[in-house]
Amino acid sequence: MIHATKVSSHNLYMFESLKLEKIENNAVRFIFGLYGKRKKESITPYLKQLHFLPVRYRIQFKIALLVYKCINNLAPDYLKCLIKLREIKRRFSRLDDDFFLLKVPPKSNFSRTEAAFCYSGPKIWNMLPFSIRSISEITCFKTALKTYFFNLAFPSDK
C-alpha cells in the first residue's frame, strides 16, 4: 500500500482512493480481530491507536516528503526539476522572510493536470507550517510531518 501511494497525487480519483482505504481498513480489522458483530465498528479509534494515517493524509505525507527530498537534493533529477522555489522580490524581503515557499504553476484547464506532482507538490508544501518546512534533518522532518498530519486526521477533543 505504501508504494501505491508514493507517486500518487492528493487528487486521486474517488474510486482509487476508496480501494486503498478499504485495504487499510481491512488491515486494521485483521490486526484487531474485528469480525462478526464488531465488523461494523468505527475504524477511526483503531487507526489512531496504531498511529496509521488515513489514506488521504498518507498520500499528502508522501508528497510532502518527496518535495522535501527535491529541495534538499535527495531526490532524482527528474523530480527535482519539477520543483521551483518562489522568487522573492527584493523590496518585499523585509516583510516576508519565508524563503521555503514554492512556486505553484498557474491553474490548468484540465483537472488531471492539477493531480501531477509539479502542481500538487508545491500546493501541499506551501500549506505546511514554516516550522516544519524549515527543518533540515530528514528524520526530524518525517517525525514532525507525521505528527502534523496525525493531528489533522485525529484532532484532540480538548
MARBA-3410 file (N, C-alpha, C, O; in Angstrom, 1 decimal):
158
0.8,-1.2,0.0,0.0,0.0,0.0,0.9,1.3,0.0,0.5,2.3,-0.6 ~ 2.0,1.2,0.7,2.9,2.4,0.8,3.4,2.8,-0.6,3.4,3.9,-1.0 ~ 3.8,1.8,-1.4,4.3,2.0,-2.7,3.3,2.5,-3.6,3.5,3.3,-4.6 ~ 2.0,2.1,-3.4,0.9,2.5,-4.3,0.7,4.0,-4.1,0.2,4.7,-5.1 ~ 0.9,4.6,-2.9,0.7,6.0,-2.7,1.9,6.9,-2.9,1.7,8.1,-3.0
3.0,6.3,-3.1,4.3,7.0,-3.2,4.2,8.1,-4.2,4.6,9.3,-3.9 ~ 3.8,7.9,-5.5,3.9,8.9,-6.5,2.5,9.4,-6.8,2.3,10.2,-7.7 ~ 1.5,8.8,-6.1,0.1,9.3,-6.4,-0.1,10.7,-5.9,0.7,11.2,-5.1 ~ -1.1,11.4,-6.5,-1.3,12.7,-6.0,-2.4,12.7,-5.0,-3.1,11.7,-4.8 ~ -2.6,13.9,-4.4,-3.6,14.0,-3.4,-5.0,14.1,-4.0,-6.0,14.0,-3.3
-5.1,14.3,-5.3,-6.4,14.3,-6.1,-6.7,13.0,-6.7,-7.2,12.9,-7.8 ~ -6.4,11.9,-6.0,-6.7,10.6,-6.5,-8.2,10.5,-6.8,-9.0,11.1,-6.1 ~ -8.5,9.8,-7.9,-9.9,9.6,-8.2,-10.6,8.9,-7.0,-10.0,8.0,-6.4 ~ -11.8,9.2,-6.7,-12.5,8.7,-5.6,-12.5,7.1,-5.5,-12.3,6.6,-4.5 ~ -12.6,6.5,-6.7,-12.6,5.0,-6.7,-11.3,4.5,-6.3,-11.3,3.5,-5.5
-10.2,5.0,-6.7,-8.9,4.6,-6.4,-8.6,4.8,-4.9,-8.0,3.9,-4.2 ~ -9.0,6.0,-4.4,-8.8,6.3,-3.0,-9.6,5.4,-2.1,-9.2,4.9,-1.1 ~ -10.8,5.1,-2.5,-11.7,4.2,-1.7,-11.1,2.7,-1.7,-11.2,2.1,-0.7 ~ -10.5,2.3,-2.8,-9.8,1.0,-2.8,-8.7,0.9,-1.8,-8.6,0.0,-1.0 ~ -7.9,2.0,-1.7,-6.8,2.0,-0.8,-7.3,2.1,0.7,-6.8,1.4,1.6
-8.4,2.8,0.8,-9.0,3.0,2.2,-9.5,1.6,2.6,-9.4,1.2,3.8 ~ -10.1,0.9,1.7,-10.7,-0.5,2.0,-9.5,-1.4,2.5,-9.7,-2.1,3.5 ~ -8.4,-1.3,1.8,-7.3,-2.2,2.1,-6.8,-1.8,3.5,-6.5,-2.7,4.4 ~ -6.6,-0.5,3.8,-6.2,-0.1,5.1,-7.2,-0.5,6.2,-6.7,-1.0,7.2 ~ -8.5,-0.3,6.0,-9.5,-0.7,7.0,-9.5,-2.2,7.2,-9.6,-2.6,8.4
-9.3,-3.0,6.2,-9.3,-4.4,6.3,-8.0,-4.9,7.1,-8.1,-5.8,7.9 ~ -6.9,-4.2,6.9,-5.7,-4.5,7.6,-5.9,-4.2,9.1,-5.5,-5.0,10.0 ~ -6.6,-3.1,9.4,-6.8,-2.8,10.8,-7.8,-3.8,11.4,-7.6,-4.2,12.6 ~ -8.8,-4.2,10.7,-9.8,-5.2,11.2,-9.1,-6.5,11.5,-9.3,-7.2,12.5 ~ -8.1,-6.9,10.6,-7.4,-8.1,10.8,-6.5,-8.0,12.0,-6.5,-8.9,12.8
-5.8,-6.9,12.2,-4.9,-6.7,13.4,-5.7,-6.8,14.7,-5.2,-7.4,15.6 ~ -6.8,-6.2,14.7,-7.6,-6.2,16.0,-8.7,-7.2,16.0,-9.4,-7.3,17.0 ~ -8.8,-8.1,15.0,-9.8,-9.1,15.0,-11.2,-8.6,15.0,-12.1,-9.2,15.8 ~ -11.5,-7.6,14.3,-12.8,-7.0,14.2,-13.7,-7.7,13.2,-13.9,-7.3,12.1 ~ -14.3,-8.9,13.6,-15.1,-9.7,12.8,-16.5,-9.9,13.5,-16.6,-9.5,14.6
-17.4,-10.4,12.7,-18.7,-10.7,13.3,-19.5,-9.4,13.7,-19.6,-8.5,12.9 ~ -19.9,-9.3,14.9,-20.7,-8.1,15.4,-19.8,-6.9,15.4,-20.3,-5.8,15.2 ~ -18.5,-7.0,15.6,-17.7,-5.9,15.7,-17.2,-5.3,14.4,-16.5,-4.3,14.3 ~ -17.6,-6.0,13.3,-17.2,-5.6,11.9,-17.7,-4.2,11.6,-17.0,-3.5,10.8 ~ -18.8,-3.8,12.1,-19.4,-2.5,11.7,-18.9,-1.4,12.6,-19.3,-0.2,12.5
-18.0,-1.7,13.6,-17.5,-0.7,14.5,-16.6,0.3,13.7,-16.0,0.0,12.7 ~ -16.6,1.5,14.2,-15.7,2.6,13.5,-14.3,2.2,13.6,-13.8,1.7,14.6 ~ -13.6,2.4,12.5,-12.2,2.1,12.4,-11.3,3.2,13.0,-10.1,2.9,13.4 ~ -11.8,4.4,13.0,-11.0,5.6,13.4,-10.2,5.4,14.7,-9.0,5.7,14.7 ~ -10.8,4.9,15.8,-10.0,4.8,17.0,-8.9,3.8,16.9,-7.8,3.9,17.5
-9.1,2.8,16.1,-8.1,1.8,15.9,-6.9,2.3,15.0,-5.8,2.0,15.2 ~ -7.3,3.1,14.0,-6.3,3.8,13.2,-5.4,4.6,14.1,-4.2,4.6,14.0 ~ -6.1,5.4,15.0,-5.3,6.3,15.9,-4.4,5.5,16.8,-3.3,5.8,17.1 ~ -5.0,4.4,17.3,-4.2,3.5,18.2,-2.9,2.9,17.6,-1.9,2.8,18.2 ~ -3.0,2.6,16.3,-1.9,2.0,15.5,-1.0,3.1,15.0,0.1,2.8,14.4
-1.4,4.4,15.1,-0.7,5.5,14.5,-0.6,5.4,13.0,0.4,5.8,12.4 ~ -1.7,4.9,12.4,-1.9,4.9,10.9,-2.5,6.2,10.5,-3.5,6.6,11.1 ~ -2.0,6.7,9.5,-2.7,7.9,8.9,-3.7,7.4,7.9,-3.5,6.5,7.2 ~ -4.9,8.1,7.9,-5.9,7.8,6.9,-5.3,8.0,5.5,-4.4,8.8,5.4 ~ -5.8,7.3,4.5,-5.2,7.3,3.2,-4.9,8.7,2.6,-3.8,8.9,2.1
-5.9,9.6,2.7,-5.7,10.9,2.1,-4.5,11.7,2.8,-3.8,12.4,2.1 ~ -4.4,11.5,4.1,-3.3,12.2,4.8,-1.9,11.4,4.5,-0.9,12.1,4.4 ~ -2.0,10.1,4.3,-0.8,9.4,4.0,-0.3,9.8,2.6,1.0,9.9,2.4 ~ -1.2,10.0,1.7,-0.8,10.5,0.4,-0.1,11.9,0.4,0.9,12.1,-0.2 ~ -0.7,12.8,1.2,-0.1,14.1,1.4,1.2,14.0,2.1,2.1,14.8,1.7
1.3,13.1,3.1,2.6,12.9,3.7,3.7,12.5,2.7,4.8,13.1,2.8 ~ 3.4,11.5,1.9,4.4,11.1,0.9,4.7,12.2,-0.1,5.9,12.3,-0.5 ~ 3.8,12.9,-0.5,4.1,14.0,-1.5,5.0,15.1,-0.8,5.9,15.5,-1.4 ~ 4.6,15.4,0.4,5.4,16.4,1.1,6.9,15.9,1.3,7.8,16.7,1.3 ~ 7.0,14.6,1.6,8.3,14.0,1.8,9.1,14.1,0.5,10.3,14.3,0.5
8.5,13.8,-0.6,9.1,13.9,-1.9,9.6,15.3,-2.2,10.7,15.5,-2.7 ~ 8.8,16.3,-1.9,9.1,17.7,-2.1,10.3,18.0,-1.2,11.3,18.7,-1.7 ~ 10.3,17.6,0.0,11.5,17.8,0.9,12.7,17.3,0.3,13.8,17.9,0.3 ~ 12.7,16.0,-0.2,13.8,15.4,-0.8,14.3,16.2,-2.1,15.5,16.3,-2.3 ~ 13.3,16.7,-2.8,13.7,17.5,-4.0,14.4,18.8,-3.6,15.5,19.1,-4.2
13.9,19.5,-2.6,14.5,20.7,-2.1,15.9,20.5,-1.6,16.8,21.3,-1.7 ~ 16.1,19.3,-0.9,17.4,19.0,-0.2,18.3,18.1,-1.1,19.2,17.5,-0.5 ~ 18.1,18.0,-2.4,18.9,17.3,-3.3,19.0,15.8,-2.9,20.1,15.2,-3.1 ~ 17.9,15.2,-2.4,17.9,13.8,-2.1,17.0,13.0,-3.0,16.9,11.8,-2.9 ~ 16.4,13.7,-4.0,15.5,13.0,-5.0,16.2,13.0,-6.3,17.2,13.7,-6.6
15.7,12.1,-7.2,16.2,12.0,-8.6,16.0,13.3,-9.3,15.1,14.1,-9.0 ~ 16.9,13.6,-10.3,16.8,14.8,-11.1,15.5,15.0,-11.8,15.0,16.2,-11.9 ~ 14.9,13.9,-12.3,13.6,14.1,-13.0,12.5,14.7,-12.1,11.5,15.2,-12.5 ~ 12.6,14.5,-10.7,11.7,15.1,-9.8,12.1,16.5,-9.4,11.3,17.4,-9.3 ~ 13.4,16.6,-9.1,13.9,17.9,-8.7,13.6,19.0,-9.7,13.4,20.2,-9.2
13.6,18.7,-10.9,13.4,19.8,-11.9,11.9,20.2,-11.9,11.6,21.3,-12.6 ~ 11.0,19.5,-11.3,9.6,19.9,-11.2,9.3,20.9,-10.1,8.2,21.5,-10.1 ~ 10.2,21.1,-9.2,10.0,21.9,-8.0,10.9,23.2,-8.1,12.1,23.1,-8.3 ~ 10.2,24.3,-8.0,10.9,25.6,-8.1,10.6,26.4,-6.8,9.5,26.5,-6.4 ~ 11.7,27.0,-6.2,11.5,27.9,-5.1,10.9,29.2,-5.6,11.1,29.6,-6.7
10.0,29.8,-4.7,9.4,31.0,-5.1,10.4,32.1,-5.1,11.3,32.2,-4.2 ~ 10.3,33.0,-6.1,11.2,34.1,-6.2,10.7,35.2,-5.3,9.5,35.5,-5.2 ~ 11.6,35.8,-4.5,11.3,36.8,-3.6,11.8,38.2,-4.1,12.9,38.3,-4.4 ~ 10.8,39.1,-4.2,11.2,40.4,-4.7,11.9,41.1,-3.6,11.6,41.1,-2.4 ~ 13.0,41.8,-4.0,13.9,42.5,-3.0,13.1,43.5,-2.1,13.4,43.6,-0.9
12.2,44.2,-2.7,11.6,45.3,-1.9,10.6,44.7,-0.9,10.3,45.4,0.1 ~ 10.2,43.4,-1.0,9.3,42.8,0.0,10.0,41.9,0.9,9.4,41.3,1.8 ~ 11.3,41.8,0.8,12.1,40.8,1.6,12.0,41.1,3.1,12.1,40.2,3.9 ~ 11.8,42.4,3.5,11.7,42.7,4.9,10.4,42.2,5.5,10.3,41.9,6.7 ~ 9.4,42.2,4.7,8.0,41.8,5.1,7.8,40.3,5.1,7.1,39.8,5.9
8.5,39.7,4.2,8.3,38.2,4.0,9.7,37.5,4.1,10.5,37.5,3.2 ~ 9.9,36.9,5.3,11.2,36.2,5.5,11.0,34.6,5.3,11.9,33.9,5.7 ~ 9.9,34.2,4.7,9.7,32.8,4.5,10.2,32.4,3.1,9.6,32.6,2.1 ~ 11.5,31.9,3.1,12.2,31.5,1.9,11.9,30.1,1.5,12.5,29.6,0.5 ~ 11.0,29.4,2.2,10.8,28.0,1.9,9.5,27.7,1.2,9.0,26.6,1.2
8.9,28.8,0.6,7.7,28.6,-0.2,8.0,28.2,-1.6,9.1,28.7,-2.1 ~ 7.2,27.4,-2.2,7.5,27.0,-3.6,6.6,27.7,-4.6,5.5,28.2,-4.2 ~ 7.0,27.8,-5.8,6.3,28.4,-6.9,5.2,27.4,-7.4,5.6,26.3,-7.7 ~ 3.9,27.8,-7.3,2.9,26.9,-7.8,2.6,27.3,-9.2,2.3,28.5,-9.5 ~ 2.6,26.3,-10.2,2.3,26.7,-11.6,0.9,27.2,-11.7,0.0,26.9,-10.9
0.7,28.0,-12.8,-0.7,28.5,-13.0,-1.7,27.4,-13.1,-1.4,26.3,-13.6 ~ -2.9,27.7,-12.7,-4.0,26.7,-12.8,-4.2,26.3,-14.2,-4.3,27.1,-15.1 ~ -4.4,25.0,-14.4,-4.6,24.4,-15.7,-6.1,24.3,-16.0,-6.9,24.3,-15.1 ~ -6.4,24.2,-17.3,-7.8,23.9,-17.7,-8.2,22.5,-17.5,-9.4,22.2,-17.6 ~ -7.2,21.6,-17.3,-7.5,20.2,-17.2,-7.4,19.7,-15.8,-6.3,20.0,-15.1
-8.4,19.1,-15.2,-8.4,18.7,-13.8,-7.3,17.6,-13.6,-6.7,17.6,-12.5 ~ -7.0,16.8,-14.5,-6.0,15.7,-14.3,-4.6,16.3,-14.2,-3.7,15.8,-13.5 ~ -4.4,17.5,-14.9,-3.1,18.1,-14.8,-2.7,18.6,-13.4,-1.6,18.5,-12.9 ~ -3.8,19.0,-12.7,-3.5,19.5,-11.3,-3.2,18.4,-10.3,-2.8,18.6,-9.2 ~ -3.4,17.1,-10.8,-3.0,16.0,-9.9,-1.6,15.7,-10.1,-1.0,14.8,-9.3
-0.9,16.3,-11.0,0.5,16.0,-11.3,1.4,16.5,-10.1,1.0,17.4,-9.4 ~ 2.5,15.9,-9.9,3.4,16.2,-8.8,3.8,17.7,-8.9,4.0,18.3,-7.8 ~ 4.1,18.2,-10.1,4.5,19.6,-10.1,3.4,20.6,-9.7,3.8,21.8,-9.4 ~ 2.2,20.2,-9.6,1.1,21.0,-9.1,0.8,20.7,-7.7,0.7,21.6,-6.8 ~ 0.6,19.4,-7.4,0.2,19.0,-6.0,1.3,19.2,-5.0,1.1,19.5,-3.9
2.6,18.9,-5.4,3.7,19.1,-4.5,3.8,20.4,-3.9,3.8,20.6,-2.7 ~ 4.0,21.5,-4.7,4.1,22.8,-4.1,2.8,23.3,-3.3,2.9,24.0,-2.3 ~ 1.7,22.8,-3.8,0.4,23.2,-3.1,0.4,22.6,-1.6,0.1,23.3,-0.7 ~ 0.8,21.3,-1.5,0.8,20.7,-0.2,2.0,21.3,0.6,1.8,21.5,1.8 ~ 3.1,21.5,0.0,4.3,22.0,0.7,4.0,23.4,1.3,4.3,23.7,2.5
3.4,24.3,0.5,3.1,25.6,1.0,2.0,25.7,2.1,2.0,26.7,2.8 ~ 1.2,24.6,2.2,0.2,24.6,3.3,0.9,24.2,4.6,0.2,24.4,5.7 ~ 2.0,23.6,4.6,2.7,23.2,5.8,3.2,24.4,6.6,3.5,25.4,6.0 ~ 3.2,24.3,8.0,3.7,25.4,8.8,5.2,25.6,8.5,5.9,24.7,8.2 ~ 5.6,26.9,8.6,7.0,27.2,8.4,7.9,26.4,9.3,9.0,26.0,8.9
7.5,26.1,10.5,8.3,25.4,11.5,8.7,24.0,10.9,9.7,23.4,11.3 ~ 7.8,23.4,10.1,8.1,22.1,9.6,8.9,22.2,8.3,9.8,21.5,8.0 ~ 8.5,23.2,7.4,9.2,23.4,6.1,10.7,23.7,6.3,11.5,23.4,5.5 ~ 11.0,24.3,7.5,12.4,24.8,7.7,13.3,23.7,8.4,14.4,24.1,8.7 ~ 12.8,22.6,8.7,13.6,21.5,9.3,14.6,21.0,8.3,14.3,20.7,7.2
15.9,20.9,8.8,17.0,20.5,7.9,17.3,19.0,7.9,17.8,18.4,7.0 ~ 17.0,18.3,9.0,17.3,16.9,9.2,16.1,16.0,8.7,15.0,16.3,9.2 ~ 16.3,15.1,7.9,15.2,14.3,7.3,14.4,13.5,8.3,13.2,13.4,8.2 ~ 15.1,12.9,9.3,14.4,12.1,10.3,13.5,13.0,11.2,12.4,12.7,11.5 ~ 14.0,14.2,11.5,13.2,15.2,12.3,12.0,15.7,11.5,10.9,15.9,12.0
12.3,15.9,10.2,11.2,16.3,9.3,10.1,15.3,9.2,8.9,15.6,9.3 ~ 10.5,14.0,9.0,9.5,12.9,8.9,8.6,12.9,10.2,7.4,12.7,10.1 ~ 9.3,13.0,11.3,8.6,12.9,12.6,7.6,14.1,12.7,6.4,13.9,13.1 ~ 8.1,15.3,12.5,7.2,16.5,12.6,6.1,16.4,11.6,4.9,16.8,11.9 ~ 6.4,16.0,10.4,5.4,15.9,9.3,4.3,14.9,9.7,3.1,15.1,9.5
4.7,13.7,10.2,3.7,12.7,10.6,2.8,13.2,11.7,1.6,13.0,11.7 ~ 3.5,13.9,12.7,2.7,14.4,13.8,1.7,15.5,13.3,0.6,15.5,13.8 ~ 2.1,16.3,12.4,1.3,17.4,11.9,0.0,16.7,11.2,-1.1,17.1,11.5 ~ 0.2,15.7,10.3,-0.9,15.1,9.6,-1.7,14.3,10.6,-2.9,14.1,10.4 ~ -1.1,13.7,11.6,-1.8,12.9,12.6,-2.8,13.8,13.4,-3.9,13.4,13.6
-2.3,14.9,13.7,-3.2,15.9,14.5,-4.3,16.4,13.6,-5.3,16.8,14.1 ~ -4.0,16.6,12.3,-5.1,17.0,11.4,-6.1,15.9,11.2,-7.3,16.1,11.2 ~ -5.7,14.6,11.1,-6.6,13.5,11.0,-7.4,13.2,12.2,-8.6,12.8,12.2 ~ -6.7,13.3,13.4,-7.4,13.0,14.7,-7.2,14.1,15.6,-6.4,14.1,16.5 ~ -8.0,15.2,15.4,-7.9,16.3,16.3,-8.3,15.9,17.8,-9.2,15.1,18.0
-7.5,16.5,18.7,-7.8,16.2,20.1,-9.1,16.8,20.6,-9.5,17.9,20.1 ~ -9.8,16.2,21.5,-11.1,16.7,22.0,-10.9,17.6,23.2,-11.6,17.3,24.2 ~ -10.0,18.5,23.2,-9.8,19.4,24.4,-10.8,20.5,24.5,-10.8,21.3,25.4
END
